[in-house]
Amino acid sequence: MGWPRHHGPDDLDRALAALPAGHVVRALGPARFVLGPSGAQVVSLDDGSPDAPRAVARLASVVRSALAERAAWVPYVDAFLVTDGDGPRPPATPVPPRLIPSTLVEGPAVLTRDELHRLVACVEDGALDGLDAVAPDPRGHHVSPG
């Protein structure tokens, strides 16, 4: 997939829509939550602000806590920052746009079929509902519900 120089949420959504069956994708404000056999991730676009890595990592932590309220065991939720930039972006993991699908799919299966089924049920039952209202965007503002 070609990635435009100034990519946006629609480009991210197209990349995530191409993930294989069995992956769940949910919008959380400007970020996306992805759940599949290789684990759980929050994926956000880098706007170049210094707050972007912390914002996506903070949201990943909130997502894990929300899932843990409904499930006895929840995996670590990775924070991925989609960026064309070079170098580390702690506490997030930088992912070049062209590597989004492979990063989310080709990792080792860390969730058993039963664990994945249980976590998908939590998401479908509303475990993440309302988190878009508290999800900070990379500039540190809160996204308005709606």
N, C-alpha and C positions, 0 to 999 in steps of 0.2 A: 504494500500500500504506500502510495506517495504521501509524504507528510508536508503540508505547507509550512513555509517559514514561520508564519504567525499562526500556529495551531490553536484551536479552540475546543470547547466542550463537544461540539458536534464531531470533530475528528476523533476525539477520545472515545465517544460513544460508538462510532463506526468500528474502531479497532476492537472494542470490547464485544460488540455484537457478533464479531467473527470468531469468538471463542467457541470451542466445541461444546456440544450438549453436555449437561451436567454441571456447568458453571452458572452461578447465580450472580447477577449484577444488579446493584441497587444504587440509585442516586442519593447522595448525602450532600445537599447543597451543591457546590461546584465540584466536589470529589465524587468518587465512585467506590463502592464496596464490592469486592469480588471474592467469591467463595467457590472453591473447587477442590479436586483431589490433592493439589499441591499446597493447599492451605487457604488462609484468609488474608486479604490485603485491602488496604485503602490506597487508592490511586488518585493523584491530583496533578494538575498541570502546574508547571513552574512559571510564575509570572516575573521571575527575576528578583523578587524582593528578598531581603535577608530573612524575613519571617516565614517564607514558604515552607522550608523543611520542618520547622517546629510546628507549624499549623497542621500539616498532614500527620506528623507523628502524634500530636495531641489528639487528633480525631481518631487515629487508630487505637489509641489507648481507651478513649471513650467508647468506641465500638466494642472492644473486647469486654469492657465492664458491663455494657448493656447485654451482651450475649451471656456473660457469666451469671447474670441475674436469673436466667432461664435454663441454663445447662450446668451440669455438675463439672464438666471439663470443657475448656475452651482453649484452642491453640493460640499461640502468639499471633497477633495481627500485624503484618508487615506494613510499613509506610513507604510507598513508592512515589517518587517525585519524577514526573515525566519532564525531561529537560534535554536540550541540545547542548547545555553547558558541560564543560570538562571539570573533572575533579569531584571530590566528595561533597556531600550536602548534608552532613549530620544534623539531626538524628535520623533523617530520611535516607533511603537508598535511591540514588539517581538511576533512572532508566531512560535510555535514548528512545525516542518515539518508535523507531523501526523495530525495537526489541520488546515492545509491550506484549504482543501475543506469546512469544517464546518465553519471556520471563514468567508469565502467569500459568503457562501450560507445561513447559518442559522440565520443571523441577521435579524432584522425587515426590511420590505420593506420601504425604504425611498424615492424611486423614483416611481412616478406614471407611468403607462404604456406610457402615452404621453411624459412625461419627459425622460424616458428611450429611447423611439423611437427617440426623437429629438437629444439626446446625441449620440446615436449610429450612426445616420445620420451624425453628425459632424465628428465622428471618421472615418466613411467610406468615407467622402468627403475630408479627408486629414488633419484634424485639428492637428494630431500628427506627420504628416510627417516631417522628418528632426530632430525631437527631439532626436533620437538615436545618432545623431552626437554631441549633446551637453550634453547628459546624462553622468554625472560623474560615474565612477565605484567606488566601495567602497574605493579604495585607493586614490581617488581624481584625477585620470587621466581621460582624455576625451577619449571616444570611437571613433575610426576612422570610418568615414562613409564607407560603402562598403560592 
